[in-house]
Amino acid sequence: MTFITLVRHGQTDWNLDRRIQGSTDIPLNETGRGHARNAAALLTEGTHHAIYASPLVRAHETAQIIAEAIGLGEPELVSDLREREFGEAEGMLVADYIDRYGDWHADVPQAESFDQVGQRALAALDLIARASRRRSAPVAESVIVVAHGGVIRALLDHASGGTMPPVGVPLANGSVHRFEAAPGVLRLLETATA
C-alpha cells in the first residue's frame, strides 16, 4: 500500500483571469508561490518519502517549494501528470469556453477527453505506487504528487465513483487530497485547502 497526497499547483496569472491553461506552460505568480508554501505547511505533519510533479512549470515549481520546505530531494517529473490538453480552447476565458462548448465534457477539436486524462493519470499513479512498494515493502510509503486541476478532478471522479467533485466547481490552487493506493484500488482519505 502507498499513501499518495495529490496537491494542485499554486495560482498562475491565467488562473486569476479564469483562463484555460491546459498544456500551455504558464508560471506561478506570487500568490501561487504562497499557495505552495501553505500546502507545504499542511504536509509538514506527516512523513513523506518522495515527491513527483507534472513537468509543466507551475506544478514543477510548486513541487520544488514543497520539497525544500519539508526536506525532500528534487521532484521527479512524470509526463502523464500534465494538465488536460484543451486543443483549440487553450487560452480561452472559462466563460467563453462554456458559451462556445456548453460544458467541460464537450468534444473540443485537438483536445483530450476527460476519460483520456483519467486513464493516463491513473496509469501514472499506478507506476508511482509500484515504485514505492518496491522501495519500501513491507512498510507503507507516503509520496506527494503535484499536478493540475483537471488531473486531480479525474482522479477524484474515479475514486468517488463519479460523485465528486461537483462539475463546474474549481479545485482550489494549493489544495491537498490524500489517497490510499493499492493494486487496482485508489481510495480517497481526505481533502484540505491550503
Residue frames as qw, qx, qy, qz and C-alpha x, y, z in Angstrom:
[[0.000, 0.889, 0.459, 0.000, 0.00, 0.00, 0.00],
 [0.398, 0.113, 0.012, 0.910, 1.11, 3.56, -0.76],
 [0.007, -0.812, -0.419, 0.406, -0.28, 6.84, 0.52],
 [0.392, 0.313, 0.353, 0.790, -0.39, 9.42, -2.26],
 [0.034, -0.733, -0.345, 0.586, -1.02, 13.08, -1.50],
 [0.404, 0.523, 0.452, 0.599, -2.09, 14.98, -4.60],
 [0.161, -0.633, -0.187, 0.733, -1.51, 18.74, -4.50],
 [0.456, 0.794, 0.337, 0.221, -2.88, 21.17, -7.06],
 [0.529, 0.183, -0.011, 0.828, -0.24, 23.65, -8.20],
 [0.126, -0.551, -0.315, 0.763, -0.31, 27.23, -6.95],
 [0.370, 0.825, 0.337, -0.264, -2.05, 30.07, -8.74],
 [0.465, 0.075, 0.394, 0.789, -0.91, 31.50, -12.08],
 [0.153, 0.289, -0.024, -0.945, -1.99, 34.72, -13.75],
 [0.375, -0.066, -0.691, -0.614, -4.18, 32.63, -16.08],
 [0.292, -0.404, -0.841, 0.210, -5.91, 31.03, -13.06],
 [0.059, -0.417, -0.348, 0.838, -6.53, 34.52, -11.74],
 [0.268, 0.239, -0.314, -0.879, -8.03, 35.59, -15.08],
 [0.707, 0.214, 0.583, -0.337, -10.12, 32.35, -15.26],
 [0.518, 0.619, -0.448, -0.385, -8.34, 31.42, -18.49],
 [0.991, 0.000, 0.125, -0.045, -7.91, 27.80, -19.63],
 [0.174, -0.753, 0.604, 0.195, -4.24, 26.82, -19.39],
 [0.965, 0.244, -0.032, -0.088, -4.27, 23.17, -20.38],
 [0.885, -0.048, 0.071, 0.457, -0.80, 22.21, -21.56],
 [0.274, 0.829, -0.078, 0.481, 0.27, 25.85, -22.03],
 [0.705, -0.154, -0.418, 0.553, 3.26, 26.35, -19.74],
 [0.136, -0.826, -0.046, -0.546, 2.31, 29.28, -17.51],
 [0.417, 0.170, -0.647, 0.616, 4.46, 30.04, -14.40],
 [0.381, -0.633, -0.603, 0.302, 3.27, 30.62, -10.85],
 [0.018, 0.782, -0.018, 0.623, 2.59, 34.16, -9.69],
 [0.053, 0.393, -0.628, 0.669, 3.47, 35.36, -6.17],
 [0.713, -0.209, 0.229, -0.629, 0.10, 34.25, -4.81],
 [0.926, 0.157, -0.312, -0.143, 0.80, 30.81, -6.30],
 [0.466, 0.371, -0.656, 0.464, 4.14, 30.61, -4.52],
 [0.345, -0.311, 0.494, -0.735, 2.23, 31.39, -1.31],
 [0.894, -0.029, -0.065, -0.442, -0.20, 28.55, -2.11],
 [0.778, 0.273, -0.540, 0.166, 2.81, 26.21, -2.44],
 [0.128, 0.363, -0.645, 0.661, 4.20, 27.34, 0.93],
 [0.616, -0.207, 0.288, -0.703, 0.77, 26.88, 2.54],
 [0.927, 0.088, -0.282, -0.229, 0.46, 23.38, 1.07],
 [0.545, 0.344, -0.649, 0.404, 3.93, 22.58, 2.42],
 [0.234, -0.348, 0.537, -0.732, 2.80, 23.70, 5.87],
 [0.847, -0.088, 0.064, -0.520, -0.11, 21.25, 5.69],
 [0.900, 0.239, -0.365, 0.003, 2.31, 18.47, 4.71],
 [0.161, 0.602, -0.640, 0.450, 4.89, 19.03, 7.47],
 [0.675, -0.374, 0.395, -0.497, 2.87, 17.00, 9.99],
 [0.980, 0.062, 0.166, -0.093, 3.45, 13.70, 8.19],
 [0.445, -0.466, 0.638, 0.422, 6.44, 11.79, 6.86],
 [0.732, 0.639, 0.025, -0.235, 6.87, 11.76, 3.10],
 [0.769, -0.256, 0.470, 0.349, 9.40, 9.69, 1.22],
 [0.399, 0.083, 0.549, 0.730, 9.36, 11.11, -2.33],
 [0.288, 0.674, 0.231, -0.640, 7.83, 13.87, -4.44],
 [0.420, 0.259, 0.691, 0.528, 6.68, 13.78, -8.06],
 [0.194, 0.634, 0.162, -0.731, 5.34, 16.50, -10.34],
 [0.631, 0.703, 0.320, 0.069, 3.98, 17.30, -13.74],
 [0.618, 0.009, 0.178, 0.765, 6.72, 18.74, -15.97],
 [0.097, 0.810, 0.291, 0.499, 4.72, 21.94, -16.54],
 [0.319, 0.363, -0.379, 0.789, 6.50, 24.79, -14.75],
 [0.460, -0.518, 0.079, -0.717, 3.58, 25.72, -12.47],
 [0.929, -0.313, -0.128, -0.147, 3.46, 22.21, -10.99],
 [0.788, 0.189, -0.327, 0.487, 7.24, 21.71, -11.00],
 [0.114, 0.499, -0.314, 0.799, 7.86, 24.97, -9.13],
 [0.684, -0.500, 0.034, -0.530, 5.10, 24.17, -6.61],
 [0.964, -0.134, -0.209, 0.092, 6.75, 20.79, -6.00],
 [0.571, 0.358, -0.347, 0.653, 10.19, 22.39, -5.60],
 [0.231, -0.570, 0.239, -0.751, 8.85, 24.81, -2.97],
 [0.865, -0.376, -0.015, -0.333, 7.17, 21.95, -1.08],
 [0.909, 0.098, -0.290, 0.284, 10.24, 19.69, -1.35],
 [0.338, 0.464, -0.375, 0.728, 12.54, 22.39, 0.02],
 [0.434, -0.542, 0.179, -0.697, 10.17, 23.23, 2.88],
 [0.884, -0.325, 0.143, -0.303, 9.78, 19.64, 4.08],
 [0.364, -0.621, 0.687, 0.099, 13.25, 18.31, 3.31],
 [0.862, 0.257, 0.434, 0.043, 12.74, 16.19, 0.20],
 [0.443, -0.213, 0.518, 0.700, 15.02, 15.99, -2.83],
 [0.215, 0.269, -0.381, -0.858, 14.30, 17.36, -6.30],
 [0.730, 0.267, 0.391, -0.493, 10.85, 16.30, -7.58],
 [0.347, -0.018, 0.839, 0.419, 10.76, 13.52, -10.16],
 [0.414, 0.356, -0.128, -0.828, 8.90, 14.73, -13.25],
 [0.395, 0.213, 0.893, 0.040, 6.20, 12.48, -14.72],
 [0.073, 0.015, -0.482, -0.873, 4.85, 13.46, -18.14],
 [0.280, -0.411, -0.796, -0.345, 1.47, 11.77, -17.65],
 [0.235, -0.577, -0.571, 0.535, 0.71, 14.10, -14.72],
 [0.088, -0.017, 0.199, 0.976, 0.48, 17.10, -17.08],
 [0.395, 0.366, 0.374, -0.754, -2.79, 19.00, -17.37],
 [0.593, 0.511, 0.621, -0.015, -5.53, 18.09, -19.82],
 [0.219, -0.094, 0.457, 0.857, -4.78, 19.29, -23.33],
 [0.332, 0.605, 0.494, -0.529, -7.63, 21.58, -24.35],
 [0.508, 0.398, 0.586, 0.490, -6.72, 21.89, -28.04],
 [0.176, 0.520, 0.282, 0.787, -8.18, 24.97, -29.68],
 [0.423, -0.818, -0.331, -0.209, -9.75, 26.04, -26.36],
 [0.665, -0.311, -0.218, 0.643, -6.40, 26.69, -24.65],
 [0.244, 0.022, 0.001, 0.970, -6.10, 30.33, -23.67],
 [0.268, -0.553, -0.488, -0.620, -9.86, 30.95, -23.75],
 [0.297, -0.277, 0.453, -0.793, -11.63, 32.54, -20.84],
 [0.128, 0.146, 0.958, -0.211, -13.72, 29.97, -18.97],
 [0.413, 0.517, 0.406, -0.630, -16.93, 31.94, -19.63],
 [0.443, 0.544, -0.417, -0.578, -16.19, 32.00, -23.37],
 [0.095, 0.186, -0.972, -0.107, -15.43, 28.26, -23.31],
 [0.261, 0.316, 0.824, -0.392, -18.77, 27.48, -21.65],
 [0.452, 0.587, 0.085, -0.667, -20.60, 29.76, -24.11],
 [0.397, 0.505, -0.613, -0.461, -18.98, 28.04, -27.10],
 [0.341, 0.182, -0.919, -0.077, -18.83, 24.39, -26.00],
 [0.683, -0.409, -0.344, -0.497, -21.54, 24.11, -23.35],
 [0.790, -0.584, 0.139, -0.125, -19.74, 22.01, -20.75],
 [0.256, -0.718, 0.641, 0.091, -16.39, 20.55, -19.64],
 [0.642, -0.043, 0.759, 0.096, -17.03, 17.21, -21.33],
 [0.598, 0.721, 0.048, -0.347, -17.66, 18.72, -24.78],
 [0.824, 0.168, 0.340, 0.421, -15.81, 17.42, -27.83],
 [0.022, 0.926, -0.162, -0.341, -13.25, 20.19, -28.49],
 [0.798, 0.566, -0.160, 0.128, -11.02, 19.88, -31.58],
 [0.537, 0.504, -0.524, 0.427, -7.49, 18.66, -30.72],
 [0.384, -0.564, 0.452, -0.575, -8.41, 18.30, -27.04],
 [0.211, 0.057, -0.959, 0.181, -8.11, 15.30, -24.75],
 [0.591, -0.503, -0.439, -0.452, -11.30, 13.90, -23.30],
 [0.501, -0.619, 0.379, -0.472, -11.86, 13.81, -19.55],
 [0.982, -0.116, 0.123, -0.083, -11.68, 10.00, -19.75],
 [0.763, 0.470, -0.238, 0.375, -8.31, 10.10, -21.53],
 [0.015, -0.704, 0.429, -0.566, -6.92, 12.35, -18.80],
 [0.760, -0.434, 0.304, -0.376, -8.22, 9.99, -16.13],
 [0.989, 0.124, -0.035, 0.073, -6.71, 6.93, -17.82],
 [0.603, 0.523, -0.338, 0.498, -3.23, 8.43, -18.13],
 [0.249, -0.663, 0.395, -0.585, -3.36, 9.90, -14.61],
 [0.901, -0.302, 0.192, -0.247, -4.36, 6.53, -13.14],
 [0.910, 0.282, -0.156, 0.259, -1.55, 4.83, -15.08],
 [0.270, 0.662, -0.390, 0.581, 0.94, 7.41, -13.74],
 [0.531, -0.567, 0.377, -0.504, -0.21, 6.89, -10.13],
 [0.995, -0.063, 0.026, -0.076, -0.02, 3.12, -10.60],
 [0.731, 0.440, -0.296, 0.430, 3.63, 3.41, -11.71],
 [0.056, -0.658, 0.406, -0.631, 4.43, 5.71, -8.78],
 [0.773, -0.414, 0.255, -0.407, 2.73, 3.36, -6.30],
 [0.982, 0.113, -0.110, 0.101, 4.52, 0.30, -7.75],
 [0.488, 0.554, -0.391, 0.550, 7.90, 2.06, -7.48],
 [0.359, -0.608, 0.363, -0.607, 7.04, 2.99, -3.90],
 [0.933, -0.246, 0.113, -0.237, 6.13, -0.57, -2.97],
 [0.865, 0.303, -0.255, 0.307, 9.42, -1.85, -4.43],
 [0.218, 0.615, -0.407, 0.639, 11.37, 0.71, -2.37],
 [0.298, -0.438, 0.464, -0.710, 9.59, 0.26, 0.92],
 [0.835, -0.188, -0.406, -0.319, 7.95, -3.18, 1.08],
 [0.172, -0.526, -0.821, -0.143, 6.52, -4.25, 3.50],
 [0.133, -0.504, -0.387, 0.761, 6.20, -0.74, 5.04],
 [0.304, 0.825, 0.464, 0.110, 3.68, 1.71, 3.53],
 [0.411, -0.065, 0.105, 0.903, 5.34, 4.70, 1.89],
 [0.141, 0.848, 0.396, -0.324, 3.91, 8.19, 1.57],
 [0.435, 0.083, 0.372, 0.816, 4.55, 10.24, -1.57],
 [0.181, 0.695, 0.211, -0.663, 3.50, 13.69, -2.75],
 [0.432, 0.327, 0.631, 0.556, 2.32, 14.26, -6.32],
 [0.089, 0.583, 0.112, -0.800, 1.91, 17.83, -7.61],
 [0.295, 0.322, 0.763, 0.477, -0.42, 18.04, -10.57],
 [0.124, -0.080, -0.243, -0.959, -3.26, 20.06, -12.08],
 [0.510, 0.097, 0.369, -0.771, -6.95, 20.65, -11.52],
 [0.757, 0.256, -0.323, -0.507, -8.07, 18.51, -14.46],
 [0.497, 0.245, -0.823, 0.121, -5.84, 15.60, -13.45],
 [0.062, -0.047, 0.769, -0.635, -6.88, 15.72, -9.79],
 [0.617, 0.139, 0.127, -0.764, -10.54, 16.13, -10.77],
 [0.732, 0.222, -0.556, -0.326, -10.34, 12.98, -12.93],
 [0.372, 0.146, -0.855, 0.332, -8.74, 11.02, -10.07],
 [0.287, 0.024, 0.559, -0.777, -11.32, 12.27, -7.54],
 [0.706, 0.175, -0.172, -0.664, -14.07, 11.33, -10.00],
 [0.641, 0.194, -0.739, -0.073, -12.60, 7.81, -10.32],
 [0.197, 0.097, -0.818, 0.532, -12.08, 7.30, -6.57],
 [0.349, 0.119, 0.468, -0.803, -15.58, 8.54, -5.70],
 [0.317, 0.344, 0.877, 0.110, -17.38, 6.58, -8.40],
 [0.123, 0.461, 0.491, 0.729, -18.33, 9.82, -10.16],
 [0.301, -0.795, -0.526, 0.037, -19.84, 11.59, -7.16],
 [0.266, -0.908, 0.018, 0.324, -17.19, 14.28, -6.66],
 [0.037, -0.355, -0.318, 0.878, -16.11, 16.93, -7.16],
 [0.422, 0.702, 0.487, -0.302, -19.20, 18.74, -8.46],
 [0.539, 0.416, 0.414, 0.604, -18.95, 19.70, -12.14],
 [0.123, 0.818, 0.187, 0.530, -18.05, 23.36, -12.57],
 [0.525, -0.848, 0.074, -0.010, -16.70, 23.82, -9.04],
 [0.527, 0.662, -0.464, 0.263, -12.97, 24.53, -9.39],
 [0.833, -0.332, -0.277, 0.346, -10.43, 22.83, -7.15],
 [0.217, -0.967, 0.101, 0.086, -8.54, 25.40, -5.10],
 [0.552, 0.631, -0.437, 0.326, -4.95, 26.14, -6.01],
 [0.029, 0.488, -0.707, 0.511, -2.74, 24.51, -3.38],
 [0.825, -0.249, 0.117, -0.494, -5.48, 22.07, -2.33],
 [0.010, -0.402, 0.909, -0.111, -4.33, 18.75, -0.86],
 [0.871, 0.000, -0.103, -0.481, -6.03, 15.39, -1.49],
 [0.207, -0.459, 0.856, -0.115, -4.79, 12.24, 0.28],
 [0.862, 0.148, -0.280, -0.396, -5.38, 8.82, -1.24],
 [0.613, -0.345, 0.711, -0.008, -4.55, 5.23, -0.41],
 [0.649, 0.504, -0.431, -0.374, -3.29, 3.27, -3.42],
 [0.594, -0.234, 0.770, -0.010, -3.06, -0.49, -3.61],
 [0.089, -0.066, 0.829, 0.548, -3.06, -2.76, -6.67],
 [0.106, -0.425, -0.776, -0.454, -6.31, -1.96, -8.50],
 [0.302, -0.774, -0.540, 0.134, -7.57, 0.40, -5.76],
 [0.220, 0.279, -0.112, 0.928, -7.49, 4.19, -5.32],
 [0.359, -0.694, -0.622, 0.045, -9.36, 5.37, -2.22],
 [0.036, 0.680, -0.074, 0.729, -9.80, 9.00, -1.14],
 [0.513, -0.310, -0.638, 0.484, -8.94, 9.53, 2.53],
 [0.169, -0.777, -0.341, 0.502, -9.19, 13.32, 2.99],
 [0.386, 0.630, 0.254, 0.624, -9.13, 16.70, 1.28],
 [0.344, -0.716, -0.242, 0.557, -7.86, 20.05, 2.59],
 [0.388, 0.837, 0.139, 0.360, -7.36, 23.54, 1.20],
 [0.617, -0.070, -0.200, 0.758, -4.10, 25.34, 1.85]]
